[in-house]
Amino acid sequence: MNTFFHILRFEWKLLWRSNMVKLLLLVMLGVGVYGIYFGKFEIEKQNIRIAEVKNYEQAQFDSLLNWVNLDTSNIANKANFDKAVLPEGAGRSFHFTYCKTHEASPIAGLCLGQRDLFPVYYQLNMRDLTRQLNTGELVNPMKLLNGNFDLSYVFIFLLPLLVVSLFFNLYANEKEGGTLSLLLAQSKSIDIVFLGKGILRYLIVLGVSTLLLILGFLIQGVSIIEHANLFFQWFQSILIYSFFWSLIMAWIVALKKGTSISAILGLGIWLILTLISPTLLNLLVSANKPLPNRTEVRHTVREINDKNWEAPKSYVFNKFHAENPQFPKEDTTHFYSWYYAGFSVMDKELEPLIEKFESQVNSRNNLLEKWIWISPAALIHEHLASISKTNRKSHLNFVESTKDYHQRLRTIYLTKLFSKENFTEQDLKKLQDMSRQ
């Protein structure tokens, strides 16, 4: 044991004297800090946008709550009073535009995941929900996994290069420097020597990674004590990932090749596991599960919308009441009841297509999850995104909560429309409370 610790101390002194090692560590720390600030900047931009739409929504509520108490004997006040109390809206304006936001987790800036690709808020009105949710474009599934240059990117793509740089000449230096024979003569086991050298290098990699992780939490303004569970989940992931790459380099060292060959092998494996395998995974997914065509949804929306406008109003009402018998039968001459009922009918008729569309996307993601193990980089990124709640599942949960919110709003508005009731100040306050939940 004394021999082993002596090897560690001696090897540390040699490494610390190397300017190249110091440069590598400084570069790793530098790009790591940059990644932390980049992620922090992106999340701050999202939080600013979220705050803006919340302020916009609050300003609308302030106006409505003020207008609902206006003296309507004054003609100038009548228009604003109507905007506040009429569920169908006044003039060409909707009654209200609601905002549903996707709040970022405390450590979202460490792994942006898919927050930079999907909407972090939706602005909703009483029109059909399908068009309000499906305004973006689908993205390459591997792009969803790789993300931006945040701290997770540094760990996933650059940490292996640090491991390669520290390990590739572990054996070759001794052999090419002529000290291997001396080590064989003085040591009880050459394996202990190289085990000590390898462990020290692994500890250096782990130490730099831990330092960056601590800095990441501090710079993001996240308490490590309060979020110890998140910290240790990240630490455990980095521990396993760096150990995985250390094992790969230990295997290369065991081949006892020269410096150049060891370096080329290490870089080749890095290229395959971090760049080539994600591309192959993408090709596998695309070949077996083609990307669904969002244009089909848009085309169907236009067809249904045109059909509802051209058909007699009774056509829409019959379909609407078949699905919503709780609402009283409406006079077909009433425009706004027909207008908003038409959007409800449209969403209902689009359900099979949307389910098919979502089934195709989920099928692609299931296939991706099944084969993601062939790309360690994609696997660890998906895991870190899951911990940070920036993965696709988190977004889907947000979409589902948005659908539920819109359905509750639609029920409130349709109830008012079909019962010919206006909003009261108490009704508006309840809507405001619901928007804050």
Secondary structure as UniProt FT lines:
FT   HELIX           2..17
FT   HELIX           19..67
FT   TURN            68..69
FT   TURN            72..73
FT   HELIX           75..85
FT   TURN            87..88
FT   TURN            91..92
FT   STRAND          98..101
FT   TURN            106..107
FT   HELIX           108..110
FT   TURN            113..117
FT   STRAND          121..124
FT   HELIX           129..133
FT   HELIX           141..146
FT   HELIX           151..153
FT   HELIX           154..158
FT   HELIX           159..167
FT   TURN            168..171
FT   HELIX           172..176
FT   TURN            177..178
FT   HELIX           180..186
FT   HELIX           190..219
FT   TURN            220..221
FT   TURN            224..227
FT   HELIX           228..254
FT   TURN            255..256
FT   HELIX           259..271
FT   HELIX           272..276
FT   HELIX           277..288
FT   HELIX           294..310
FT   HELIX           313..323
FT   TURN            325..326
FT   TURN            332..333
FT   HELIX           335..371
FT   HELIX           372..374
FT   HELIX           376..387
FT   TURN            388..389
FT   HELIX           392..418
FT   TURN            419..420
FT   HELIX           425..436
//
